Amino acid sequence: MPLDSPTGSPFSITSQEPTEPQVLFDAPPIQALRKALALALRAAARHGLGEGVCNHFSVAIPGDADKFLLNPRGLMWQEVGESDIVMVDSHGKKLAGAHEIEPSAMFIHAAMHRLLKKDVVLHCHAPHATALSLTQQCSLDTALSQNAMRFHDRVASDRHYNGLALDHAEGERIANAAAGADIIFLANHGVIVCGERLDYAYDDLYYLERACQAEILARSSGLPLQRVPADLASTTGLQIQGERVQSELFFRALARTT
C-alpha cells in the first residue's frame, strides 16, 4: 500500500492469522509497515532526534502481540531502509531480517508492547526532551506552549534512573512506571512516545521535541512564564487530538521529501 494513500492504511492494518515468521515478514501489509517504520527513522534523523546508532522505534505485528518490527543494531537512522528492519519476539529472538538486534532495545520495547499493549513505541534521546528528563521536573509543562498542550493528561514520568535496560525486569519496571501513558519521560535518560498508529506517534514525537525546545528557550530567557489554566490546556489538547488528519498529512509529506 503506498505511503501516500489517503486512508493512511499502512499504519492501521488489520489483524491476521498467525503464520510462519518469514512468510509473515514478507507479506505485503508487513512490508508496507516496514517501509513506514524505516521512513519514520530517517525522518527522525533529519529532525535531529537520533543519537549515533542508539535508540529504537518499534511497531507490533497486528494480530500477534508476541512479535514486533524494530530497527537493527549498528545502523544510523538515516541509512535505514525497508530491508534493514527486523522482526523479533518478546523473548529477544530474531525471527526475520538481515541484521542483529540490540538487547537494551529489545527489553524496553518488548515490555511496552506486551504489558501496555502499545502498538507503536518510539524511544529516543531527543536533545530538548532529554534535557527536561535531567531536571527534577522530569517532564514538560503542558500548560505553556500550544504544542505542549496536545500532551495534557497524557504524560508520565519514570523518576528512578536504574542504569541500562539489560534484562526483562528493567524493561518491565519502565513499562509499569509508564502506567499506560502515551508519553513517558525517563529520568536522566530520554523519552518514549507510544501510539496506536505510526504516523500519529511520529507526529507526537516531533511536536513533543518542539514543545520541550520552546519551554527550555522560554525558561532560559529568565522572563516570567505565562501558563494557561489547566482546563484550557485540556480543551486544547482534545482539539489537537481531533485533528489527526494533520498527522497523516505530515507523514505523507515526509514520504515525499525524506
VOMIPA-621918 format. One line per field, with one value per residue (C-alpha): residue number from 0; x, z, y. Coordinates in Angstrom, 2 decimals, m for minus. Each point is the difference from the previous one (the first is absolute). Layout:
% VOMIPA-621918
pos (NUM_...)
xx (X_...)
zz (Z_...)
yy (Y_...)
//
This chain:
% VOMIPA-621918
pos (0_1_2_3_4_5_6_7_8_9_10_11_12_13_14_15_16_17_18_19_20_21_22_23_24_25_26_27_28_29_30_31_32_33_34_35_36_37_38_39_40_41_42_43_44_45_46_47_48_49_50_51_52_53_54_55_56_57_58_59_60_61_62_63_64_65_66_67_68_69_70_71_72_73_74_75_76_77_78_79_80_81_82_83_84_85_86_87_88_89_90_91_92_93_94_95_96_97_98_99_100_101_102_103_104_105_106_107_108_109_110_111_112_113_114_115_116_117_118_119_120_121_122_123_124_125_126_127_128_129_130_131_132_133_134_135_136_137_138_139_140_141_142_143_144_145_146_147_148_149_150_151_152_153_154_155_156_157_158_159_160_161_162_163_164_165_166_167_168_169_170_171_172_173_174_175_176_177_178_179_180_181_182_183_184_185_186_187_188_189_190_191_192_193_194_195_196_197_198_199_200_201_202_203_204_205_206_207_208_209_210_211_212_213_214_215_216_217_218_219_220_221_222_223_224_225_226_227_228_229_230_231_232_233_234_235_236_237_238_239_240_241_242_243_244_245_246_247_248_249_250_251_252_253_254_255_256_257)
xx (0.00_1.58_1.01_m1.97_m3.25_m2.71_m1.27_3.30_m0.46_3.68_m0.37_m3.25_0.10_m2.35_0.73_0.93_0.40_3.40_2.30_3.62_2.27_1.72_m3.27_m1.55_3.02_m0.26_m3.78_m1.00_m1.65_3.13_2.22_m2.00_0.45_3.74_0.20_m1.87_2.17_3.17_m1.43_m0.74_3.59_1.47_m2.34_1.04_3.64_m0.81_m1.77_2.98_m1.58_2.57_3.14_2.75_m1.16_m2.03_m3.75_m2.80_m3.47_m2.26_m3.42_m1.98_m1.12_m3.79_m1.74_3.13_0.97_3.16_1.66_1.14_2.09_3.13_2.95_3.19_3.22_2.83_m1.77_m0.48_m3.60_0.61_1.23_m2.84_m2.12_m2.86_2.38_1.90_m2.98_m0.06_m2.79_0.48_m2.08_m0.48_2.72_2.67_0.19_0.46_m2.62_0.83_2.32_3.60_1.45_0.49_m1.93_1.15_m0.97_m0.96_m2.34_m1.69_m0.59_m1.58_m2.11_m1.10_m1.31_m1.84_m1.70_m0.77_m1.06_m1.53_m1.34_1.56_0.05_2.75_2.92_2.47_2.96_2.65_2.35_m1.38_2.10_m2.62_m2.26_3.07_1.08_m3.31_0.45_3.13_m1.97_m1.97_m3.10_0.79_m2.74_m1.23_m2.49_m3.13_m1.56_2.67_0.23_m2.80_2.19_0.35_m3.77_m0.53_1.63_m2.11_m1.04_2.02_3.41_1.62_3.47_2.29_2.00_2.24_3.04_1.25_2.80_m0.22_m3.00_1.85_m2.65_m3.74_m0.37_1.23_m2.13_m3.02_0.83_0.00_m3.26_m1.65_1.21_m1.66_m3.38_m1.56_0.99_0.82_3.02_2.57_2.94_2.83_2.04_3.61_m0.63_m2.47_m3.59_m2.42_m2.98_m2.69_m3.05_m2.44_1.30_3.50_m0.90_m1.80_2.84_2.66_m2.00_m0.15_3.74_0.80_m2.25_1.10_3.56_m1.17_m1.97_2.97_2.26_m2.41_m0.25_3.77_0.43_m2.70_1.49_3.48_m1.25_m0.52_m3.30_m3.15_m1.84_m3.62_m1.94_m3.59_m2.66_m0.02_m3.49_1.03_3.10_m2.20_m2.50_2.78_1.52_m3.31_m0.36_3.39_m0.82_m3.11_2.10_1.98_m0.27_2.92_2.07_m0.86_0.83_3.30_1.10_m1.03_2.03_2.98_m0.39_0.25_2.98_2.13)
zz (0.00_m0.99_2.81_m1.60_0.17_1.27_2.37_1.84_m0.07_0.44_3.59_0.93_m1.74_1.04_2.17_m1.65_0.89_1.43_m2.63_m0.56_0.91_m3.35_m1.90_2.35_m0.29_m3.79_m0.16_m1.82_3.05_2.11_m2.82_m0.02_3.76_m0.34_m2.64_2.24_3.02_m2.01_m1.16_3.59_0.98_m2.90_0.74_3.65_m1.04_m2.23_2.90_2.31_2.23_m0.54_1.99_m1.65_m0.59_3.22_0.72_m1.69_m1.51_0.01_m1.34_1.15_m2.57_m0.26_1.45_1.65_3.24_0.32_m3.13_m0.99_m2.60_1.15_m1.48_0.24_1.90_m1.51_m2.60_0.18_m0.43_m3.23_m1.73_1.02_m2.84_m0.16_m0.46_3.20_2.34_2.10_1.68_3.55_2.70_3.59_1.19_m2.09_m2.78_m3.49_m2.26_m3.33_m1.46_m1.07_3.08_3.70_2.79_3.04_3.37_1.74_m2.87_0.15_3.76_0.05_m3.10_0.78_3.40_m1.40_m2.66_2.28_3.24_m1.26_m3.29_m1.87_m3.78_m0.64_2.31_m0.92_2.35_m0.51_1.71_m1.76_1.29_1.61_1.31_1.49_1.53_1.86_1.16_1.81_2.18_3.15_m2.02_m2.30_m2.41_m2.03_1.17_m2.02_0.84_m1.74_m3.79_m2.31_m1.16_3.61_0.57_m2.39_2.68_2.93_2.17_m2.25_1.71_2.62_1.55_1.03_2.61_0.98_m2.23_0.30_m2.54_m3.38_m0.74_m0.35_1.22_m0.06_3.57_m0.90_m3.11_2.05_2.70_m2.63_m1.51_3.42_0.76_m3.22_1.46_m3.45_m1.02_m3.61_0.93_2.56_1.17_1.22_2.69_m1.02_m3.24_m2.67_m1.09_m1.34_m2.20_m0.57_m2.21_m1.96_m3.40_m1.18_m1.72_3.11_2.32_m2.18_m0.14_3.80_0.30_m2.34_1.81_3.42_m0.82_m1.34_3.19_2.18_m2.04_0.40_3.76_0.44_m2.08_1.97_3.34_m1.12_m0.70_3.71_m0.73_1.91_m1.66_m1.06_0.62_m1.10_2.32_0.20_m1.45_m3.06_m0.46_0.18_m2.52_m2.39_0.29_m0.92_m2.94_m1.34_0.50_m2.10_m2.89_m0.69_m3.73_0.60_1.18_m3.15_m2.26_1.79_m0.40_m3.65_m0.51_1.63_m2.45_m2.87_1.37_2.08)
yy (0.00_3.35_2.30_2.82_m1.94_2.39_m2.68_m0.24_m3.76_m0.99_1.21_m1.75_m3.35_m2.75_m3.02_m3.27_m3.65_m1.04_m1.43_m1.01_2.97_0.51_m0.29_2.54_2.29_m0.01_0.47_3.22_1.65_m0.62_1.21_3.23_0.30_m0.63_2.72_2.43_m0.84_0.60_3.33_1.05_m0.75_1.99_2.90_m0.05_0.19_2.94_1.72_m0.44_m2.62_m2.76_m0.73_m2.02_m3.57_m0.02_0.12_m1.86_0.20_m3.03_m1.00_m3.03_m2.55_0.32_m3.02_m1.39_1.74_m2.10_1.41_3.47_1.80_1.84_1.84_m2.06_0.41_2.02_2.12_3.75_0.99_1.90_m3.16_m2.32_m1.36_m2.47_m2.94_0.90_m0.36_m3.17_m1.94_m1.30_m1.63_1.10_m2.40_1.68_m2.55_1.38_m1.53_1.65_2.62_0.40_1.72_m0.61_1.72_1.94_m1.55_3.26_0.84_m3.36_0.08_3.48_m0.45_m3.56_1.09_3.02_m2.10_m2.95_1.70_3.25_m1.38_2.89_m0.44_2.56_0.77_2.75_0.43_2.65_2.44_3.09_2.92_2.22_m2.77_m1.66_3.31_0.22_m3.61_1.19_2.41_m0.74_0.90_m2.98_1.03_2.94_2.59_m0.75_3.37_2.09_m0.25_m1.05_m2.89_m1.14_0.12_m2.90_m2.18_1.22_m2.99_m2.34_0.14_m2.23_0.21_m2.84_1.90_m2.92_m0.41_m3.56_m0.37_m1.73_m2.21_m3.29_m2.41_m0.58_1.28_3.49_0.16_m1.01_2.57_2.76_m1.25_m0.09_3.54_1.15_m0.98_m0.13_3.54_0.90_2.13_m1.14_2.10_m2.25_1.74_0.70_m1.88_1.11_m0.43_m2.63_0.84_m2.62_m0.18_m2.10_1.11_0.76_3.28_1.25_m1.03_1.60_3.22_m0.04_m0.61_2.88_2.47_m1.23_0.97_3.36_0.63_m0.93_2.27_2.94_m0.55_m0.11_3.16_1.80_m1.03_1.03_3.53_0.59_1.72_m0.98_m2.87_0.30_m3.22_m0.53_m1.48_m3.79_m0.28_2.03_m2.15_m3.10_1.38_0.98_m3.46_m1.59_2.37_m1.05_m3.69_0.61_1.31_m3.16_0.52_2.37_m2.97_m1.94_2.93_0.58_m3.60_m0.06_3.19_m1.69_m2.90_2.47_1.94_m2.42)
//
